[in-house]
Amino acid sequence: MTTTEPAATPAAPALIPIAQRAQAPAQVRLPADTHGLRWRPLTPQDVPALTRLVTRIEEADAEPFRTSQDEVDEKFEGGWKDHARDTLAGVDADGELRAWAQVNQPPGDTTVVRAYLDGGVDPAWRGRGIGREVLAWEIDRARQLLAATGKDVPGRIGGFASEQATATIALLRAGGLTPIRVYSEMRRPLGTDLPDVAVPDGVRIVPWSQDRDDDVLAAHNEAFASHWGSEPQTVESWRAGRSQFAPAWSLLAVDDATDEVAGYLLSGRYEQDWELAGHSSGYVELLGVRPAWRRRGIAPALLAAVMARLAQDGIEYAEIGVDTENLSGALGLYTALGFTPFHRSSLYTIEL
């Protein structure tokens, strides 16, 4: 009897240093002053004006959501951010913000080092070439940030665009970014026929609590370790951006024998979107199950439990976002529980 050994997998070629791949310029390209705008960094004092600008942009792009002032304020959270170098504001002669940009390089990246682009131009000031120059500044700054990490792993410069925001999509494509992933927002009515899902044996579902938050962070980093596009979060990045966090709609699945967090569901309450949508909703921000507890029905049990809580509070819809190419079967799970898509967006990137 003979056996056949599998062929050895060729070793992946070594990456050249990120400092070389990023091709970071010594100086970023600032937009021209011929547009009638003065360029400077953003500051926390700009939050009210920036909120107004973001709202005008979202209205023009027919976005199904509105960014609150608290969420705009969160853009200045995080000790890893250098606002003087990572942000840009275009101010007109009357002192009103007409364009903005921010580049964020998350501090916990280990397997892919990422730089995310955010920003926009006042709809009344579009068509003058400002967006192209702001994007060029963003890409330059993103390259600088990636090079500065010294992490010799694959790099990514990315920006999101909703499918109906055709001007933004055209701008990103012209800047050399191409679509790499599609995300779908889904919702489910809560008025009738809520799913009846049993909690798996050996597990109990309990409310989220602050004293378990470090455990939830560890569980999240483990649960998402194999998910495309996910990187470990640091304690600081994990706790940033919680102005819309809804503790009452956030749940943990805890192992009865070990008291370990086996799974978690964290929700947000975005009341500023309710009037626009025509209904109230609770948004599932994060849902994860650690590998050792998978395939036992924990994820559907958590979703059923949060839907029951939302309905009890008089909320009309549950909402959740999903990577449509997620290999974990998340899209199929949400569909089986009655969620249907209502909005799509894509991540556009330059891969380094």
KOLRO-280967 format. One record per residue (C-alpha): residue number from 1; x, y, z; residue in one letter. Coordinates in Angstrom, 1 decimal. Layout:
BEGIN
> NUM|X|Y|Z|a
...
//
This chain:
BEGIN
> 1|0.0|0.0|0.0|m
> 2|1.4|3.4|-0.9|t
> 3|0.4|6.8|0.3|t
> 4|0.7|10.1|-1.5|t
> 5|2.0|13.1|0.4|e
> 6|0.3|16.4|-0.5|p
> 7|2.4|18.8|-2.4|a
> 8|4.0|21.4|-0.2|a
> 9|2.4|24.8|-0.5|t
> 10|4.8|27.3|-1.9|p
> 11|5.8|30.0|0.6|a
> 12|4.3|33.4|0.0|a
> 13|6.8|35.8|-1.3|p
> 14|8.1|38.2|1.3|a
> 15|6.5|41.6|1.2|l
> 16|8.8|44.6|0.6|i
> 17|8.6|47.0|3.6|p
> 18|5.4|49.0|4.0|i
> 19|7.5|52.2|3.9|a
> 20|8.4|51.4|0.3|q
> 21|5.0|50.0|-0.8|r
> 22|3.1|52.9|0.6|a
> 23|5.0|55.4|-1.6|q
> 24|4.4|58.1|0.9|a
> 25|5.1|61.6|-0.3|p
> 26|7.2|63.9|1.8|a
> 27|4.4|66.5|1.6|q
> 28|0.7|66.1|1.1|v
> 29|-1.0|67.9|-1.9|r
> 30|-3.2|70.6|-0.4|l
> 31|-6.2|71.7|-2.5|p
> 32|-5.7|74.9|-4.5|a
> 33|-6.7|78.2|-3.0|d
> 34|-8.2|79.2|-6.3|t
> 35|-11.5|77.6|-5.3|h
> 36|-12.3|80.4|-2.9|g
> 37|-11.7|78.2|0.2|l
> 38|-9.1|78.5|2.9|r
> 39|-7.6|75.2|4.0|w
> 40|-6.8|74.3|7.6|r
> 41|-7.1|71.3|10.0|p
> 42|-10.4|70.6|11.7|l
> 43|-10.8|71.2|15.4|t
> 44|-13.4|70.1|18.0|p
> 45|-14.8|73.6|17.8|q
> 46|-15.9|72.8|14.2|d
> 47|-18.3|70.1|15.3|v
> 48|-21.5|72.1|14.9|p
> 49|-20.5|73.4|11.5|a
> 50|-19.2|70.0|10.4|l
> 51|-22.5|68.4|11.5|t
> 52|-24.4|70.9|9.3|r
> 53|-22.1|70.2|6.3|l
> 54|-22.4|66.4|6.8|v
> 55|-26.2|66.7|6.9|t
> 56|-26.2|68.7|3.6|r
> 57|-24.1|66.0|2.0|i
> 58|-26.2|63.2|3.2|e
> 59|-29.4|64.9|2.0|e
> 60|-27.9|65.5|-1.4|a
> 61|-26.7|61.9|-1.7|d
> 62|-30.1|60.5|-0.6|a
> 63|-28.6|58.6|2.3|e
> 64|-31.1|56.7|4.5|p
> 65|-29.5|58.0|7.7|f
> 66|-28.3|61.2|9.3|r
> 67|-25.1|61.6|11.3|t
> 68|-25.8|63.2|14.7|s
> 69|-23.7|65.9|16.3|q
> 70|-22.6|63.4|18.9|d
> 71|-21.3|61.1|16.2|e
> 72|-19.5|64.0|14.5|v
> 73|-17.9|64.8|17.9|d
> 74|-16.7|61.2|18.1|e
> 75|-14.5|61.8|15.1|k
> 76|-12.2|63.6|17.4|f
> 77|-12.0|60.7|19.9|e
> 78|-8.9|58.5|20.0|g
> 79|-5.4|59.3|21.3|g
> 80|-3.9|57.7|18.1|w
> 81|-5.4|60.5|15.9|k
> 82|-3.4|63.6|15.0|d
> 83|-6.1|66.1|14.1|h
> 84|-3.6|68.7|12.9|a
> 85|-2.3|66.3|10.2|r
> 86|-5.1|63.8|9.7|d
> 87|-8.0|66.3|9.0|t
> 88|-8.7|69.0|6.5|l
> 89|-11.3|71.8|6.4|a
> 90|-12.2|74.0|3.5|g
> 91|-13.7|77.3|4.8|v
> 92|-15.4|80.0|2.7|d
> 93|-15.1|83.7|3.0|a
> 94|-17.9|83.8|5.5|d
> 95|-16.3|81.2|7.7|g
> 96|-18.7|78.3|6.7|e
> 97|-17.3|74.8|6.2|l
> 98|-17.7|73.8|2.6|r
> 99|-15.4|70.7|2.4|a
> 100|-13.9|68.3|4.9|w
> 101|-11.7|65.2|5.1|a
> 102|-10.3|62.9|7.7|q
> 103|-8.0|59.9|7.4|v
> 104|-8.0|57.3|10.2|n
> 105|-5.4|54.5|10.7|q
> 106|-6.8|52.2|13.4|p
> 107|-4.1|51.4|16.0|p
> 108|-4.8|47.7|16.5|g
> 109|-4.1|46.5|12.9|d
> 110|-1.9|43.4|12.7|t
> 111|-2.5|41.4|9.5|t
> 112|-3.6|44.2|7.2|v
> 113|-2.7|47.8|8.1|v
> 114|-5.5|50.1|7.0|r
> 115|-6.2|53.8|6.4|a
> 116|-9.8|54.9|6.0|y
> 117|-10.9|58.0|4.1|l
> 118|-13.9|60.1|5.1|d
> 119|-15.1|63.5|3.9|g
> 120|-17.1|65.4|1.4|g
> 121|-17.9|68.6|-0.4|v
> 122|-20.9|70.8|0.1|d
> 123|-23.4|70.1|-2.7|p
> 124|-23.5|73.8|-3.6|a
> 125|-19.7|73.7|-4.2|w
> 126|-19.5|70.5|-6.3|r
> 127|-18.4|70.5|-9.9|g
> 128|-15.4|72.7|-9.3|r
> 129|-12.8|70.0|-8.9|g
> 130|-12.6|70.4|-5.1|i
> 131|-13.5|66.7|-4.4|g
> 132|-10.7|65.4|-6.6|r
> 133|-8.1|67.6|-4.8|e
> 134|-9.5|66.7|-1.3|v
> 135|-9.3|63.0|-2.3|l
> 136|-5.7|63.5|-3.5|a
> 137|-4.8|65.0|-0.1|w
> 138|-6.5|62.0|1.7|e
> 139|-4.6|59.4|-0.3|i
> 140|-1.3|61.2|0.3|d
> 141|-2.0|61.4|4.0|r
> 142|-3.1|57.7|4.0|a
> 143|0.2|56.7|2.4|r
> 144|2.1|58.6|5.0|q
> 145|0.2|57.0|7.9|l
> 146|0.6|53.5|6.5|l
> 147|4.4|54.0|6.0|a
> 148|4.7|55.3|9.5|a
> 149|3.3|52.2|11.1|t
> 150|6.4|50.2|10.2|g
> 151|4.1|47.1|10.0|k
> 152|5.3|45.0|7.1|d
> 153|2.0|43.4|6.3|v
> 154|-0.4|44.1|3.4|p
> 155|-1.8|47.6|3.4|g
> 156|-5.1|49.1|2.4|r
> 157|-6.5|52.5|1.7|i
> 158|-10.3|52.4|1.8|g
> 159|-13.4|54.5|1.5|g
> 160|-17.1|53.6|1.6|f
> 161|-19.8|54.8|-0.8|a
> 162|-23.5|54.1|-0.9|s
> 163|-24.7|52.6|-4.2|e
> 164|-26.9|55.6|-5.0|q
> 165|-24.1|58.1|-4.3|a
> 166|-22.9|58.1|-7.9|t
> 167|-20.8|61.2|-7.7|a
> 168|-18.8|59.8|-4.8|t
> 169|-18.4|56.5|-6.6|i
> 170|-17.1|58.2|-9.7|a
> 171|-14.7|60.3|-7.6|l
> 172|-13.3|57.2|-5.8|l
> 173|-12.8|55.3|-9.1|r
> 174|-11.1|58.3|-10.7|a
> 175|-8.7|58.4|-7.7|g
> 176|-7.7|54.8|-8.3|g
> 177|-9.9|53.0|-5.7|l
> 178|-11.8|50.0|-6.9|t
> 179|-14.7|48.1|-5.2|p
> 180|-13.6|45.1|-3.2|i
> 181|-16.6|44.4|-0.9|r
> 182|-20.4|45.0|-0.8|v
> 183|-22.3|45.5|2.4|y
> 184|-26.1|45.3|2.8|s
> 185|-28.2|47.0|5.5|e
> 186|-31.2|44.8|6.4|m
> 187|-34.3|45.3|8.5|r
> 188|-37.1|43.2|10.0|r
> 189|-40.5|44.4|11.3|p
> 190|-41.2|43.5|14.9|l
> 191|-45.0|43.9|15.0|g
> 192|-45.9|40.2|14.6|t
> 193|-44.4|36.7|14.3|d
> 194|-41.2|37.2|16.2|l
> 195|-39.0|34.1|15.9|p
> 196|-39.1|31.6|18.7|d
> 197|-35.5|30.4|19.1|v
> 198|-34.5|28.3|22.1|a
> 199|-31.4|29.3|24.0|v
> 200|-28.8|26.5|23.7|p
> 201|-28.2|24.2|26.6|d
> 202|-25.3|25.2|28.8|g
> 203|-25.6|28.9|27.9|v
> 204|-27.6|31.8|29.4|r
> 205|-28.3|35.1|27.8|i
> 206|-27.8|38.1|30.1|v
> 207|-27.7|41.9|29.7|p
> 208|-24.5|43.6|28.7|w
> 209|-22.7|45.2|31.7|s
> 210|-19.8|47.5|32.0|q
> 211|-17.9|45.1|34.2|d
> 212|-17.9|42.5|31.4|r
> 213|-16.8|44.9|28.7|d
> 214|-13.1|43.7|28.7|d
> 215|-14.4|40.2|28.3|d
> 216|-16.6|41.2|25.4|v
> 217|-13.6|42.9|23.7|l
> 218|-11.5|39.7|24.1|a
> 219|-14.4|37.7|22.7|a
> 220|-14.9|40.1|19.8|h
> 221|-11.2|40.0|18.8|n
> 222|-11.3|36.2|18.9|e
> 223|-14.7|35.9|17.1|a
> 224|-13.7|38.2|14.3|f
> 225|-10.1|37.1|13.9|a
> 226|-10.9|35.2|10.7|s
> 227|-13.4|37.7|9.2|h
> 228|-12.3|39.5|6.1|w
> 229|-11.5|43.2|6.8|g
> 230|-11.5|42.8|10.6|s
> 231|-8.5|43.6|12.7|e
> 232|-8.0|43.5|16.5|p
> 233|-9.4|46.4|18.4|q
> 234|-7.4|48.0|21.2|t
> 235|-9.1|49.0|24.5|v
> 236|-9.2|52.6|23.4|e
> 237|-10.6|52.0|20.0|s
> 238|-13.2|49.6|21.4|w
> 239|-14.5|52.1|23.8|r
> 240|-14.5|55.0|21.4|a
> 241|-17.6|56.0|19.4|g
> 242|-20.3|55.0|21.8|r
> 243|-22.6|58.0|21.8|s
> 244|-25.4|55.9|20.2|q
> 245|-24.6|52.7|22.1|f
> 246|-27.8|51.1|23.6|a
> 247|-26.8|49.0|26.7|p
> 248|-30.5|48.0|27.2|a
> 249|-30.5|46.4|23.8|w
> 250|-27.1|44.7|24.2|s
> 251|-26.8|41.1|25.3|l
> 252|-24.2|38.4|26.2|l
> 253|-24.3|34.7|25.9|a
> 254|-22.4|33.3|28.9|v
> 255|-21.3|29.7|29.4|d
> 256|-22.9|28.2|32.5|d
> 257|-19.9|26.1|33.4|a
> 258|-17.1|28.5|32.9|t
> 259|-18.8|31.9|33.1|d
> 260|-17.0|32.9|29.9|e
> 261|-18.5|35.2|27.3|v
> 262|-19.3|32.8|24.4|a
> 263|-21.1|35.3|22.3|g
> 264|-22.3|38.9|22.3|y
> 265|-24.7|41.3|20.5|l
> 266|-24.2|45.1|20.8|l
> 267|-26.8|47.5|19.6|s
> 268|-27.1|51.2|18.8|g
> 269|-30.1|53.6|19.1|r
> 270|-30.0|56.1|16.2|y
> 271|-33.1|58.2|17.0|e
> 272|-32.1|60.9|14.5|q
> 273|-32.8|58.4|11.7|d
> 274|-36.3|57.5|12.8|w
> 275|-38.2|60.4|11.3|e
> 276|-36.4|60.0|8.0|l
> 277|-37.1|56.2|7.9|a
> 278|-40.7|56.6|9.0|g
> 279|-40.3|54.2|11.9|h
> 280|-38.3|53.5|15.0|s
> 281|-35.5|50.9|15.0|s
> 282|-32.8|49.3|17.0|g
> 283|-29.5|48.6|15.1|y
> 284|-27.4|45.6|15.8|v
> 285|-23.8|46.9|15.6|e
> 286|-21.9|43.8|16.4|l
> 287|-22.8|40.1|16.7|l
> 288|-20.2|37.5|17.3|g
> 289|-19.7|34.0|18.7|v
> 290|-16.3|32.6|19.7|r
> 291|-15.2|29.6|17.7|p
> 292|-15.5|27.0|20.5|a
> 293|-19.2|27.8|20.9|w
> 294|-20.2|28.0|17.2|r
> 295|-22.8|25.8|15.5|r
> 296|-24.9|25.6|18.7|r
> 297|-27.5|28.3|17.8|g
> 298|-26.1|31.1|19.9|i
> 299|-26.3|33.8|17.2|a
> 300|-29.9|33.2|16.3|p
> 301|-30.8|33.0|20.0|a
> 302|-29.1|36.4|20.6|l
> 303|-31.0|37.9|17.6|l
> 304|-34.3|36.5|18.8|a
> 305|-33.7|37.8|22.3|a
> 306|-32.9|41.3|21.1|v
> 307|-35.9|41.4|18.8|m
> 308|-38.1|40.5|21.7|a
> 309|-36.5|43.3|23.8|r
> 310|-37.0|45.9|21.0|l
> 311|-40.6|44.9|20.5|a
> 312|-41.2|45.1|24.3|q
> 313|-39.9|48.7|24.2|d
> 314|-42.3|49.6|21.3|g
> 315|-39.6|49.7|18.6|i
> 316|-40.9|48.9|15.2|e
> 317|-37.9|47.4|13.3|y
> 318|-34.7|45.6|14.0|a
> 319|-31.8|46.5|11.7|e
> 320|-28.4|44.9|11.0|i
> 321|-25.6|45.3|8.5|g
> 322|-23.8|42.4|6.7|v
> 323|-20.9|41.8|4.5|d
> 324|-22.6|40.0|1.6|t
> 325|-19.5|37.8|1.0|e
> 326|-19.2|36.8|4.7|n
> 327|-18.3|33.1|4.7|l
> 328|-19.8|32.6|8.2|s
> 329|-23.4|32.3|6.8|g
> 330|-24.5|35.5|8.4|a
> 331|-26.5|36.7|5.4|l
> 332|-28.4|33.4|5.3|g
> 333|-29.1|33.5|9.0|l
> 334|-30.5|37.0|8.9|y
> 335|-32.6|36.2|5.9|t
> 336|-34.0|33.1|7.6|a
> 337|-35.0|35.3|10.6|l
> 338|-37.0|37.6|8.3|g
> 339|-34.5|40.4|7.6|f
> 340|-34.6|41.9|4.1|t
> 341|-32.2|44.4|2.5|p
> 342|-33.0|48.1|2.1|f
> 343|-29.6|49.7|1.4|h
> 344|-26.2|48.8|0.0|r
> 345|-22.8|50.3|0.0|s
> 346|-19.3|49.2|-1.1|s
> 347|-15.8|49.5|0.2|l
> 348|-13.4|51.0|-2.5|y
> 349|-9.7|50.4|-1.9|t
> 350|-6.2|50.7|-3.1|i
> 351|-4.4|47.5|-2.0|e
> 352|-0.7|47.8|-1.2|l
//
